[in-house]
Amino acid sequence: MNLNALDLNLVRVLDALLREKSVTRAGEQIGLSQPAVSAALNRLRHALNDQLFVRRGNDMVPTPRAESLAEPVRAALREIERAFQPTTGFDPARLERTFTFMGADFFPCC
């Protein structure tokens, strides 16, 4: 798969579908209409060459391929969110680091 050809907004759609298992609810979660989510799902199906979800009653059941993507997709979205969060200034009280100081046991005086 050519990542340059993939619209990264589709990753958000896939994550919402995996969470909600409903095109309508997924759209509500990410602020897209049901037709927009359906179109995005069709693009994902084509790009990944997998159905990804199969309708069963009112729910969309993920295929094994979709289930295998769930955690990597969520992890990727968390990393992207973290990258775009505003940075805070240095706060030494929140620093979690170990420092090691080395020196000689004997220091001559005068």
C-alpha positions, 0 to 999 in steps of 0.5 A: 500500500502506498501511504502517500496515496492514503488520505490520513483523514480516513484513519480517523474514520476507521477508528470511529467505525471500530469504536462505534460499529455504526456508520451513523454513530461514527459520523456523529463522533467525528463530525461527519455526515452518514454519507461522508462516512460511507464514502470514506469506508468505501475508499478504505475498502478499496485502499486496503482491499478488504471489506473491513466491516460487514453489516449484521442487523443495525451493527457493522461487524469488523472483519479480522483485518479491521480488528487487526488494525484497531490498536495500531490505528488508535496508537497512531492517532494518540501519537499524532494528538500528542505531537500537536498538543501545545508544549508547556514550559519546563517544570522541574517538579514534574521532571522524572529523570535520574542523574548520576554524578561522578567524582573523585573521593579525594579533593586536596585542600589548599 
